[in-house]
Amino acid sequence: AKLSSVYFDFDQFSIKSSMKDSVSTDAALVNGDASAYGVKLEGNCDEWGSDEYNFALGLKRANAVKKELVANGVPESRISMVSYGESNPACSNKTQDCWSKNRRVDFTLLP
C-alpha cells in the first residue's frame, strides 16, 4: 500500500478537514504493514514567498502531520521531519492547479 501525500491550502499549515481521513489511513498503514519502518515527513511549498519563509512553512506542515499521526497512535520516536521549501516541486507549471500540488507533505519509509 502507498502512503498518501497531505495537501494544504495556500500559506497554511493546518490539516484540511478533507485530508483528515487520508492521514488516519496513513497512520493505520504506518502502524500496520509498515510497522518495522521509521517515517520521514517531507514538507513542501509552492514558489510563493522567500526561501526562508517556505522552509519554515514546510517544517510547520510536516509538524502538523506529525501531530496528527501521533494522535492516531504512531509513536513519535518513529517520525522524523525535513522541509524542502519550494525546492522539490511535484509540478512546475505556472498555474493555480500546479501550485496546489506543491503545497504538501510527502511520506518516506526509512529502514
C-alpha positions in Angstrom: 0.0 0.0 0.0 1.1 3.5 -0.7 1.1 6.4 1.8 -0.8 9.4 0.5 0.6 12.9 0.4 -1.2 15.5 2.6 -2.2 18.7 0.7 -2.5 22.2 2.2 -4.2 25.5 1.3 -2.1 28.5 0.2 0.0 29.9 3.1 -1.5 27.4 5.6 -0.1 24.6 7.7 -3.3 23.3 9.4 -4.6 20.0 8.0 -7.7 20.5 6.0 -10.8 18.6 7.2 -10.9 16.9 3.8 -7.4 15.4 4.4 -8.0 14.0 8.0 -9.3 10.6 6.7 -6.2 10.3 4.5 -3.9 11.0 7.5 -5.8 8.4 9.5 -5.4 5.9 6.8 -1.7 6.7 6.5 -1.3 6.2 10.3 -3.0 2.8 10.1 -0.6 1.7 7.3 2.4 3.0 9.3 1.2 1.1 12.4 0.3 -2.0 10.3 2.2 -3.1 7.2 5.0 -0.5 7.7 5.4 -1.0 11.5 9.1 -2.0 11.0 10.0 1.3 9.4 10.6 4.9 10.5 8.6 7.6 8.7 10.2 10.8 7.3 7.7 13.6 6.7 8.8 15.9 3.9 7.3 19.4 3.9 6.9 21.2 0.6 5.7 24.6 -0.6 4.8 26.4 -3.8 7.1 29.0 -5.2 5.4 32.0 -3.5 7.3 33.5 -0.6 11.0 33.8 0.3 13.2 30.7 0.6 13.4 31.2 4.4 9.6 31.6 4.7 9.0 28.5 2.6 11.4 26.3 4.5 9.8 27.4 7.8 6.3 26.7 6.3 7.3 23.3 5.0 8.5 22.4 8.5 5.2 23.6 10.1 3.3 21.5 7.6 5.4 18.4 8.5 4.9 19.1 12.2 1.1 19.3 11.7 1.1 15.9 10.0 3.4 14.5 12.8 1.0 15.7 15.5 -1.9 14.0 13.6 0.0 10.8 13.2 0.9 10.7 16.9 -2.8 11.4 17.8 -3.6 8.3 15.6 -1.2 6.1 17.6 2.1 6.4 15.7 5.0 6.6 18.2 6.7 10.0 18.0 10.1 8.2 18.1 9.4 6.7 14.6 8.8 10.1 12.9 11.4 12.5 11.5 10.8 15.7 9.6 12.5 17.7 6.9 11.5 20.8 4.9 12.3 21.2 1.2 10.6 24.5 1.0 10.0 25.2 -2.7 13.0 23.2 -3.9 11.1 19.9 -4.5 8.1 20.7 -6.7 5.7 18.0 -7.9 4.7 20.2 -10.7 6.4 23.2 -12.4 3.7 24.8 -14.5 2.7 28.3 -13.5 -1.0 27.6 -12.7 -3.1 27.5 -9.6 -3.7 23.8 -10.0 0.0 23.1 -10.2 0.9 25.3 -7.2 -1.7 23.4 -5.2 0.1 20.1 -5.9 3.3 21.6 -4.4 1.7 22.5 -1.1 2.1 19.1 0.5 3.8 16.7 2.9 5.1 13.5 1.4 6.0 10.3 3.3 9.1 8.3 3.0 9.6 5.0 4.9 13.1 4.6 6.5 14.7 1.2 7.4 
